[in-house]
Amino acid sequence: MSCSDPILLGCLLTVFLPLSAFALIMIFTRDNHKLSLAISLVASTIPLIIAWTFFFKLGGEKPIIYNFEWLMSDIVKVPFGFLLDPTSLLMLVIVASISWLVQVYSIGYMSGDPGFGRFYADLSLFALAMLTLVISSGLLQLYIAWELVGLASYLLIGFWYEKFSASEAGKKAFVVTRFGDIGFFIGLVILTIFYGSLDIASVNAAAVAKSMPPWLITSAGLLIFCGVMGKSAQFPLHVWLPDAMEGPTPVSALLHSATMVAAGVYLMTRIFPFFAASATTMTVILVISTITLILSSTIALVATDIKQVWAYSTVSQLGFMAMGLAAAALASGTLFAGYYHLTTHAAFKALLFLCSGVFIHHFGTNDFFTMATQGGRKLLIPMACITIAALALAGIFPFAGFFSKELILTALAHLDNKLWLLLGLFGAFLTAYYSFRVIFVMLFPKDPEAYLKVPGHIPHVEEEAHGHSAHGHDDDAHGHGHDEHHGVPWVMVFPLLVLASFTLILGFCQGYLEKLLLGASHPHAMNYFLLVAAVGCALSGIALAWLDWGRKDAKCVGFIAKMPALQTFFIQKWYMDHFWRWFLNRFIYGFFSKWFTYNDRRVVDGGVDAVAFSTIGSGRLLSFIQTALLQYNLLFMVLVLAGVGIYLMMGR
C-alpha cells in the first residue's frame, strides 16, 4: 500500500484538494475573488473527475479498503482509511457533481458580493467534509467528518452574518444537530466498549453473522439514529432546516439536495446490515420517519417562501427515504429503494432550489406570489426546469421521482400493517399538491389583490434581497437586464440544464443502479393496484392544486382554509418551535444552566476560593511562630523535640 497506487492517490486527492483550497483562500487569496474562484473550481473539478472515473471503473468490482492503524489497543481497533464500494461510489459521484454544479452556479449568483472569496472557501470546506464522510472506512473517522460538515453548514447558513436572522439560523442549525450528535457519539462509545471495533465492514459483517448481542445492536442503533435525526432533520429535530434558508440559495441547494441533509440517510445505507439486524430499531425509525413525512408536508401546504416550501419538501422526502429503508429491513428487503430515492431526489431537489435562486436573484424576493405577479413565467428556462423538477417530486412518469417513489411504496406494501402504505400514499398526495401550488401560481398568476388573503403573503417585501443589496448587487446583478435569456446568466442556466437532464434520465437507470448496488438486477412484479393508487394520489394532488390556484376563477386560498384551526396549526409549524422554546427555557436554561451555574460559582469557584483562603489563613497562623526573637524560636524547637521524644517513648 503506497501513494503510487492510483486508487489510493485518487482518494487522497479527493480529500486534500478541497482542504488545500480552503486553506489557500482563507489565508492568502480571500480578497482576490477571481483567484479564489479559480482555486476552488480546480479543487472541485479534479475530485469530480476522480469520482466519475471510480464510479465507472470500480463500480462492478469487490469493495476496495485502505485501512491504516490509527487508534489501536489490545481490545479496541479504530481504523483510518477509505472504503470504496458501490454504496460509497454512488454517493461520491452525487456529492462531487452537486458541489461542482453549485460552484459554477454561484459564479453568477454571488457576483459582486464582497464575501465572494470567503464563500468559495466555505464551499471547499464543505466539500472536504462531505467527500471524507462518504469514503470513510471507519465510523469514528466518519463522525469527525460528520461534525466538520456541521461546522461548514454553520458557516454557510450564517454567511450573511450581518443580518441577525442569518446569524441566528446558523447557530440554530449547529445547536439542534448537536442534540442528535451527542446520541450518535454515545452509540459509537457503546459500540467501541462492547464490540471493540468501529470498522464499517467489520460492524456490518458482525451484525449479519449475529455475532453481536441483540441488545448492543438495538441500543447502539437507536443512539446512532439520533445523529441521523439531527442531520437529516427527522422529527423532532427537524426545526433547524427551514431556518437554514437564510443562507444564499446555492447553499440551500447544496445542503438540501444530496449533501448535508442526505448524510443521515447515507449513514443508514452505509451500515444498513447493522440497522436491519434490529427489528426494534427499524420500527422506531419507521414511526419517526412517517411522522416527519406527514408533518413537513402539511407545513409546506401553507408556506409562502419558495425556499421554505422546498425545505419542508426536503424534510418530507428524507422521511420517505427512511421509511423505505425501514420497511425494506422489516420485510427482509434491500436498501435499494431508499438509496435510489436519495439519488433521484439529489437531482430534482437541487434543480428546484437552483431554479428558485434564479427567480430570487431576478426579483429580489423569496415570496413566490410576488414573483408570479411580476412575471416569473417569462423566465422560460428556469420555469421549464422548475416544472420538470416539480413533476419528478410529485412522482409523475417518466420523471425520476416516479420510479424511486414506486419502489418505496412497494416496500411499504410488503409490510403486514397497511397503515404505513396508506400514510405513504397520503404523503404522495400532499407532495403533489404543495409542489404544484407553487407551479400553478407561477404559471397562471392572478391579480395581486387575489393573493392578499393568503396567510403569510406580504407583497413586494424583499427577503433574501438583504444579502444582495447589503453586498452591492445592483439591478443588473439581479438579472433585470434584457438580454436574450431575460437576464439569467448562462453560468446559472448551465447547471439547471444538467440537473434537468439527470431528472429525465435517472428513472431509466434503475436496473443499472440496482445491479451496481446489489450485484444483480432483481425483477419487480408489477403491482397494478399500487401503481394506480400512487399515480392517482399524485394526479389528485395536482388536480386539487389546479382548482385552488391554477384555474382562471380559482379562489387562491387552498382547501386547508376551510379548516381555520388546522390551517393555523400548520402555519405555526405544529407549534414545534414553541415547544423547543419552552423546553429550552424550562429544562436547559431553567434547570441545567441554573444548576451548572450554581455548581460553577459555589462548588468550582468556591472550592478554589476555599483553598486560597485556607492557604492565606494557615500562612497568617504560622506567621506567629516567626517572631524574630531567638528565645521563642529555641522554645518552639525544644517543644517540638520533646513532643517527638514523648511520641517515640509511648510507641515502645
RONU-279552 format. One record per residue (C-alpha): x negated, y, z; residue in three letters; residue number from 1. Coordinates in steps of 0.5 Angstrom, whole numbers. Each point is the difference from the previous one (the first is absolute). Example, Ala and Ser with C-alpha at 12.3 -4.5 7.8 and 13.67 -1.06 7.14 Angstrom:
BEGIN
    c1    c2    c3 rest  nr
   -25    -9    16  ala   1
    -2     7    -2  ser   2
END
This chain:
BEGIN
    c1    c2    c3 rest  nr
     0     0     0  met   1
    -3     6    -2  ser   2
     1     7    -3  cys   3
    -2    -3    -7  ser   4
     7    -4     0  asp   5
     4     4    -5  pro   6
     6    -1     4  ile   7
    -3     2     7  leu   8
    -2     6    -4  leu   9
     6     2    -2  gly  10
     3    -1     7  cys  11
    -5     5     3  leu  12
     1     5    -6  leu  13
     8     0     1  thr  14
    -1     2     8  val  15
    -6     4     0  phe  16
     1     4    -6  leu  17
     6     4     3  pro  18
    -4     0     6  leu  19
    -5     4    -3  ser  20
     5     4    -4  ala  21
     3     2     7  phe  22
    -7     2     3  ala  23
    -3     4    -6  leu  24
     7     4    -1  ile  25
     0     2     7  met  26
    -7     1     2  ile  27
    -2     3    -7  phe  28
     5     2    -5  thr  29
     6     2     3  arg  30
     1     7    -2  asp  31
    -2    -2    -7  asn  32
     6    -3    -3  his  33
    -2    -3    -7  lys  34
    -6    -3     3  leu  35
     4    -3     6  ser  36
     6    -3    -5  leu  37
    -6    -3    -5  ala  38
    -3    -4     6  ile  39
     7    -2     3  ser  40
     2    -2    -7  leu  41
    -6    -4    -1  val  42
     0    -3     6  ala  43
     7    -3    -1  ser  44
    -1    -2    -7  thr  45
    -5    -5     1  ile  46
     4    -3     5  pro  47
     6     0    -5  leu  48
    -4    -4    -5  ile  49
    -3    -5     5  ile  50
     7    -1     3  ala  51
     3    -2    -7  trp  52
    -7    -4    -2  thr  53
     1    -4     6  phe  54
     7    -1    -1  phe  55
     0    -3    -7  phe  56
    -7    -4     1  lys  57
     1    -3     7  leu  58
     8     0     1  gly  59
     0    -7    -2  gly  60
    -6    -3     4  glu  61
     0    -2     7  lys  62
    -1     5     6  pro  63
    -7     3     0  ile  64
    -2     2     7  ile  65
    -6     4     2  tyr  66
    -1     0     8  asn  67
    -5     3     4  phe  68
    -2    -1     7  glu  69
     3     6     4  trp  70
     2    -2     7  leu  71
    -2    -7     2  met  72
     0    -4     6  ser  73
     1    -7     3  asp  74
     7     1     0  ile  75
     2     6    -5  val  76
    -1     1    -7  lys  77
     1     7    -3  val  78
    -2     0    -8  pro  79
    -1     6    -4  phe  80
     1    -1    -8  gly  81
     4    -1    -6  phe  82
     6    -4    -2  leu  83
     1    -1    -7  leu  84
     6    -4    -1  asp  85
     7     1    -5  pro  86
     3     4     6  thr  87
    -5     5     1  ser  88
    -2     1    -7  leu  89
     7     2    -2  leu  90
     0     5     6  met  91
    -6     2    -2  leu  92
     2     2    -7  val  93
     6     3     3  ile  94
    -4     5     4  val  95
    -5     1    -4  ala  96
     5     2    -6  ser  97
     4     4     4  ile  98
    -5     4     3  ser  99
    -3     2    -6  trp 100
     6     2    -3  leu 101
     2     4     6  val 102
    -7     4    -1  gln 103
     1     1    -7  val 104
     7     3     1  tyr 105
    -3     4     6  ser 106
    -4     4    -5  ile 107
     6     4    -3  gly 108
     4     0     7  tyr 109
    -5     2     4  met 110
    -4     5    -5  ser 111
    -1     7     4  gly 112
     0    -3     7  asp 113
    -5     3     4  pro 114
    -1    -7     3  gly 115
    -1    -4    -6  phe 116
    -6    -3     2  gly 117
     2    -2     7  arg 118
     6    -3    -4  phe 119
    -4    -5    -4  tyr 120
    -5    -1     6  ala 121
     6    -3     4  asp 122
     3    -4    -6  leu 123
    -7    -3    -1  ser 124
     0    -2     8  leu 125
     7    -3    -1  phe 126
    -2    -4    -6  ala 127
    -6    -2     4  leu 128
     4    -3     6  ala 129
     5    -3    -5  met 130
    -4    -4    -4  leu 131
    -4    -2     6  thr 132
     6    -2     3  leu 133
     2    -4    -6  val 134
    -6    -4    -1  ile 135
    -2    -1     8  ser 136
    -2    -8     2  ser 137
     2     1     7  gly 138
     6     3     4  leu 139
    -5     5     4  leu 140
    -3     3    -6  gln 141
     7     1    -3  leu 142
     2     3     7  tyr 143
    -5     5    -1  ile 144
     1     2    -7  ala 145
     8     0     2  trp 146
    -2     5     5  glu 147
    -4     4    -5  leu 148
     6     0    -4  val 149
     4     3     6  gly 150
    -6     6     0  leu 151
     0     1    -7  ala 152
     8     1    -1  ser 153
     0     4     6  tyr 154
    -5     5    -4  leu 155
     4     0    -6  leu 156
     7     0     3  ile 157
    -2     6     4  gly 158
    -4     3    -6  phe 159
     3     7     0  trp 160
    -1     0     8  tyr 161
     1     8     0  glu 162
     7    -2     0  lys 163
     3    -2     6  phe 164
     5    -6    -2  ser 165
    -6    -3    -4  ala 166
    -5     0     6  ser 167
     6    -3     4  glu 168
     2    -5    -5  ala 169
    -8    -2    -1  gly 170
     0    -1     8  lys 171
     7    -4     0  lys 172
    -3    -5    -5  ala 173
    -6    -1     3  phe 174
     3    -1     7  val 175
     6    -4    -2  val 176
    -4    -5    -4  thr 177
    -5    -1     7  arg 178
     6    -3     3  phe 179
     0    -5    -4  gly 180
    -7    -1    -1  asp 181
    -1    -1     8  ile 182
     4    -6    -1  gly 183
    -4    -2    -6  phe 184
    -6     0     4  phe 185
     2    -4     6  ile 186
     2    -5    -5  gly 187
    -7     0    -3  leu 188
    -3    -1     7  val 189
     5    -5     2  ile 190
    -2    -4    -7  leu 191
    -7     1     2  thr 192
     0    -3     7  ile 193
     4    -6    -1  phe 194
    -2    -2    -7  tyr 195
    -7     3    -1  gly 196
     0     3    -7  ser 197
     3     6    -4  leu 198
    -2    -3    -7  asp 199
     6     0    -4  ile 200
    -1    -6    -4  ala 201
    -1    -4     7  ser 202
     6     3     3  val 203
     5    -2    -6  asn 204
    -3    -7     0  ala 205
     1    -1     7  ala 206
     7     2     0  ala 207
     1    -4    -6  val 208
    -3    -6     4  ala 209
     4     1     6  lys 210
    -7     0     4  ser 211
     2     7     4  met 212
     5    -1     5  pro 213
     7     3    -2  pro 214
     0     5     6  trp 215
    -6     3    -3  leu 216
     3     1    -7  ile 217
     6     3     3  thr 218
    -3     5     5  ser 219
    -6     2    -5  ala 220
     5     0    -6  gly 221
     5     5     3  leu 222
    -5     4     3  leu 223
    -4     1    -7  ile 224
     7     1    -3  phe 225
     0     6     5  cys 226
    -5     3    -5  gly 227
     4    -2    -6  val 228
     6     4     3  met 229
    -4     6     1  gly 230
    -4     0    -6  lys 231
     6    -2    -5  ser 232
     5     4     4  ala 233
     4    -5     3  gln 234
     6     1     5  phe 235
    -1     4     5  pro 236
    -7     2    -2  leu 237
     3     3    -7  his 238
     1     7     2  val 239
    -7     3    -2  trp 240
     1    -2    -7  leu 241
     5     5    -2  pro 242
    -4     6     3  asp 243
    -6    -2    -4  ala 244
     3     3    -6  met 245
    -3     7     3  glu 246
    -7    -2    -4  gly 247
    -1     1    -7  pro 248
     4    -4    -5  thr 249
    -6    -4    -2  pro 250
    -1    -2     7  val 251
     7    -2     0  ser 252
     0    -5    -6  ala 253
    -7    -3     3  leu 254
     3    -1     7  leu 255
     7    -2    -2  his 256
    -1    -5    -6  ser 257
    -6    -5     0  ala 258
    -5     2     5  thr 259
     1     2     8  met 260
     7    -2     1  val 261
     0    -6    -4  ala 262
    -6    -2     4  ala 263
     4    -3     5  gly 264
     4    -5    -5  val 265
    -7    -1    -3  tyr 266
    -2    -3     7  leu 267
     6    -4     1  met 268
    -2    -3    -7  thr 269
    -8    -1     2  arg 270
     2    -4     6  ile 271
     7    -3    -3  phe 272
    -2    -7     2  pro 273
    -1     2     7  phe 274
     6     4     1  phe 275
     4    -5    -4  ala 276
    -2    -5     6  ala 277
     4     3     5  ser 278
     8     0    -2  ala 279
     1     5     6  thr 280
    -5     5    -2  thr 281
     3     0    -7  met 282
     8     0     3  thr 283
    -2     6     3  val 284
    -3     3    -6  ile 285
     6    -1    -4  leu 286
     4     3     5  val 287
    -4     6     1  ile 288
    -1     1    -8  ser 289
     7    -1    -1  thr 290
     2     6     5  ile 291
    -6     4    -4  thr 292
     3    -1    -7  leu 293
     7     2     2  ile 294
    -2     6     5  leu 295
    -4     3    -5  ser 296
     5    -1    -6  ser 297
     5     3     4  thr 298
    -4     6     1  ile 299
    -2     1    -7  ala 300
     7     1    -2  leu 301
     0     7     3  val 302
    -7     2    -1  ala 303
     0     7    -4  thr 304
    -8     0     0  asp 305
    -2    -4    -6  ile 306
    -6    -3     3  lys 307
     3    -2     6  gln 308
     5    -4    -4  val 309
    -5    -4    -3  trp 310
    -4     0     7  ala 311
     6    -3     3  tyr 312
     1    -5    -6  ser 313
    -7    -2     1  thr 314
     1    -2     7  val 315
     6    -4    -2  ser 316
    -4    -3    -5  gln 317
    -5    -2     5  leu 318
     5    -3     4  gly 319
     3    -4    -6  phe 320
    -7    -3    -2  met 321
    -1    -2     8  ala 322
     7    -3    -1  met 323
    -2    -4    -6  gly 324
    -7    -3     4  leu 325
     4    -2     6  ala 326
     6    -3    -4  ala 327
    -6    -4    -4  ala 328
    -3    -2     6  ala 329
     6    -2     4  leu 330
     3    -4    -7  ala 331
    -7    -3    -1  ser 332
    -1     4    -6  gly 333
    -6     4    -2  thr 334
    -3     7     1  leu 335
     1     2    -8  phe 336
     7     3     1  ala 337
    -2     5     5  gly 338
    -7     2    -3  tyr 339
     3     0    -7  tyr 340
     5     6     2  his 341
    -6     3     3  leu 342
    -4     0    -7  thr 343
     6     3    -4  thr 344
     2     5     6  his 345
    -7     3    -1  ala 346
     1     2    -7  ala 347
     7     2     0  phe 348
     0     4     7  lys 349
    -7     3    -2  ala 350
     4     2    -6  leu 351
     6     3     4  leu 352
    -5     4     4  phe 353
    -4     3    -5  leu 354
     6     2    -5  cys 355
     2     3     7  ser 356
    -6     4     0  gly 357
     1     3    -7  val 358
     6     3     2  phe 359
    -2     2     7  ile 360
    -6     3    -4  his 361
     4     4    -5  his 362
     6     2     4  phe 363
    -3     1     7  gly 364
     5    -3     4  thr 365
     1    -7     2  asn 366
     8     0     0  asp 367
     2    -4    -6  phe 368
     7     4     0  phe 369
    -4     7    -1  thr 370
    -5    -4    -6  met 371
     6    -2    -3  ala 372
     4     7    -1  thr 373
    -7     3    -2  gln 374
    -1    -5    -6  gly 375
    -3    -6     3  gly 376
     2    -5    -6  arg 377
    -3     5    -5  lys 378
    -7    -3     2  leu 379
     1    -6    -4  leu 380
    -6    -5     1  ile 381
     1     1     8  pro 382
     7    -1    -1  met 383
     0    -6    -4  ala 384
    -5    -3     4  cys 385
     3     1     7  ile 386
     7    -3    -3  thr 387
    -5    -6    -2  ile 388
    -2    -1     7  ala 389
     7     1     3  ala 390
     2    -6    -5  leu 391
    -5    -4     3  ala 392
     1     2     7  leu 393
     8    -2    -1  ala 394
    -2    -7    -3  gly 395
     2     1    -7  ile 396
    -2    -4    -5  phe 397
    -5     0    -4  pro 398
    -4     4     5  phe 399
    -5    -3     5  ala 400
     4     1     6  gly 401
     6    -4    -2  phe 402
    -5    -6    -1  phe 403
    -3     0     7  ser 404
     7     2     4  lys 405
     3    -6    -3  glu 406
    -6    -4     3  leu 407
     1     3     7  ile 408
     8    -1    -1  leu 409
    -1    -7    -2  thr 410
    -5    -2     6  ala 411
     6     3     5  leu 412
     5    -4    -4  ala 413
    -4    -6     3  his 414
     1     2     7  leu 415
     5    -4     4  asp 416
     3     6     2  asn 417
     3     4    -6  lys 418
     1     7     4  leu 419
    -7     1    -2  trp 420
     1     0    -7  leu 421
     7     4     1  leu 422
    -5     5     3  leu 423
    -5     0    -5  gly 424
     6     1    -6  leu 425
     3     6     4  phe 426
    -7     3     1  gly 427
    -1    -1    -8  ala 428
     7     4    -1  phe 429
    -3     5     5  leu 430
    -6     1    -4  thr 431
     3     0    -7  ala 432
     5     6     3  tyr 433
    -5     4     3  tyr 434
    -5     0    -6  ser 435
     5     2    -5  phe 436
     3     5     5  arg 437
    -7     4    -2  val 438
     0    -2    -7  ile 439
     7     2    -2  phe 440
    -1     6     4  val 441
    -6     2    -4  met 442
     3    -2    -7  leu 443
     7     3     1  phe 444
    -1     6     4  pro 445
     6     4     2  lys 446
     2     7     2  asp 447
    -5     2     6  pro 448
     6     1     4  glu 449
     3    -7     0  ala 450
    -6    -2     4  tyr 451
     1     5     5  leu 452
     4    -5     4  lys 453
    -6    -6     0  val 454
    -2     0     7  pro 455
    -8     2     1  gly 456
     0     3    -7  his 457
    -3     7     0  ile 458
     0     3    -7  pro 459
    -6     4    -2  his 460
    -4    -1     6  val 461
    -8    -2    -1  glu 462
    -2    -6     4  glu 463
    -7    -3    -3  glu 464
    -1     6    -3  ala 465
    -3     2     6  his 466
    -6    -4    -2  gly 467
    -1     3    -7  his 468
     2     8     2  ser 469
    -4    -1     6  ala 470
    -6    -2    -4  his 471
     0     4    -6  gly 472
     5    -4    -5  his 473
     2     6    -5  asp 474
     6    -1    -5  asp 475
    -4    -4    -5  asp 476
    -3    -5     5  ala 477
     8    -1     2  his 478
     1    -2    -7  gly 479
     4     6    -2  his 480
    -4     1    -7  gly 481
     4    -2    -6  his 482
    -5    -5    -4  asp 483
     3    -6    -4  glu 484
     1    -4     7  his 485
     4     5     3  his 486
    -6     2     5  gly 487
    -2    -7     2  val 488
    -8    -1    -1  pro 489
    -2    -6    -4  trp 490
    -4    -2     6  val 491
     6    -1     4  met 492
     4    -3    -5  val 493
    -5    -6    -2  phe 494
     1    -4     7  pro 495
     7     1    -1  leu 496
     0    -4    -7  leu 497
    -5    -5     3  val 498
     5    -2     6  leu 499
     6     0    -4  ala 500
    -4    -5    -5  ser 501
    -1    -4     6  phe 502
     7     1     3  thr 503
     2    -3    -7  leu 504
    -4    -6    -1  ile 505
    -2    -3     7  leu 506
     7    -3     0  gly 507
    -2    -5    -5  phe 508
    -7    -1     3  cys 509
     4    -4     6  gln 510
    -2    -7    -3  gly 511
    -8     2    -1  tyr 512
     0     3     7  leu 513
     3    -6     3  glu 514
    -5    -4    -3  lys 515
    -5     4     3  leu 516
     2     1     7  leu 517
     3    -8     1  leu 518
    -4    -3    -5  gly 519
     6    -2    -4  ala 520
     6     3    -3  ser 521
     6    -3     3  his 522
     6    -1    -4  pro 523
     6     4     3  his 524
     7    -3     0  ala 525
     5     6    -3  met 526
     5     1     6  asn 527
     5     4    -5  tyr 528
     5     2     6  phe 529
    -6     3     4  leu 530
    -2     4    -7  leu 531
     7     2    -1  val 532
     0     2     7  ala 533
    -6     4     0  ala 534
     1     4    -6  val 535
     7     1     2  gly 536
    -2     3     6  cys 537
    -5     5    -4  ala 538
     4     2    -5  leu 539
     6     1     5  ser 540
    -5     5     4  gly 541
    -2     3    -7  ile 542
     8     1    -2  ala 543
     2     3     7  leu 544
    -6     5     0  ala 545
     2     2    -7  trp 546
     7     1     3  leu 547
    -2     4     5  asp 548
    -6     4    -3  trp 549
     0    -1    -8  gly 550
     7     1    -3  arg 551
     2     7    -2  lys 552
     5     0     5  asp 553
    -4    -3     6  ala 554
     1     3     7  lys 555
    -7     0     2  cys 556
     1    -3     7  val 557
    -1    -7     0  gly 558
     4    -6     2  phe 559
    -3     1     7  ile 560
     3     7     1  ala 561
     7    -4     1  lys 562
    -3    -2     7  met 563
    -3     6     3  pro 564
    -2    -3     6  ala 565
    -4    -5    -4  leu 566
    -3     5    -4  gln 567
    -2     4     6  thr 568
    -3    -6     3  phe 569
    -4    -2    -7  phe 570
    -2     8     0  ile 571
    -3    -1     7  gln 572
    -4    -6    -3  lys 573
     4    -4     5  trp 574
    -3     4     6  tyr 575
    -7    -4     0  met 576
    -4     7     0  asp 577
     5     2     6  his 578
    -2    -7     3  phe 579
    -7     1    -1  trp 580
     0     7     3  arg 581
     4    -3     6  trp 582
    -5    -6     1  phe 583
    -6     5     0  leu 584
     3     5     5  asn 585
     3    -6     5  arg 586
    -6    -5    -1  phe 587
    -6     2    -3  ile 588
     0     8     3  tyr 589
     4    -1     6  gly 590
    -3    -7     2  phe 591
    -6    -2    -3  phe 592
    -3     7    -1  ser 593
     2     2     7  lys 594
    -3    -5     4  trp 595
    -6     0    -4  phe 596
    -1     7     1  thr 597
     1    -2     8  tyr 598
    -5    -5    -1  asn 599
    -5     4    -3  asp 600
     1     6     4  arg 601
     1    -4     7  arg 602
    -4    -6    -1  val 603
    -5     1    -5  val 604
    -2     7     2  asp 605
     2    -1     7  gly 606
    -5    -6     0  gly 607
    -5     4    -3  val 608
     1     6     5  asp 609
     0    -4     6  ala 610
    -7    -3    -2  val 611
    -2     7    -1  ala 612
     3     3     7  phe 613
    -3    -6     4  ser 614
    -7     1    -3  thr 615
     1     7     2  ile 616
     2    -2     7  gly 617
    -5    -5     1  ser 618
    -5     5    -2  gly 619
     2     5     5  arg 620
     1    -5     5  leu 621
    -7    -3    -1  leu 622
    -3     7     0  ser 623
     1     1     7  phe 624
    -6    -5     1  ile 625
    -5     4    -3  gln 626
     0     6     5  thr 627
    -8     1    -2  ala 628
    -1    -1     8  leu 629
    -5    -5     1  leu 630
     2    -3     6  gln 631
     7    -1    -2  tyr 632
    -3    -4    -6  asn 633
    -4    -4     4  leu 634
     6    -1     5  leu 635
     4    -3    -6  phe 636
    -6    -4    -2  met 637
     0    -3     7  val 638
     7    -2     0  leu 639
     0    -3    -7  val 640
    -5    -4     2  leu 641
     3    -2     7  ala 642
     6    -2    -4  gly 643
    -3    -4    -5  val 644
    -4    -4     6  gly 645
     6    -1     4  ile 646
     4    -3    -6  tyr 647
    -6    -5    -1  leu 648
     0    -2     7  met 649
     7    -1     0  met 650
    -1    -4    -6  gly 651
    -4    -5     4  arg 652
END
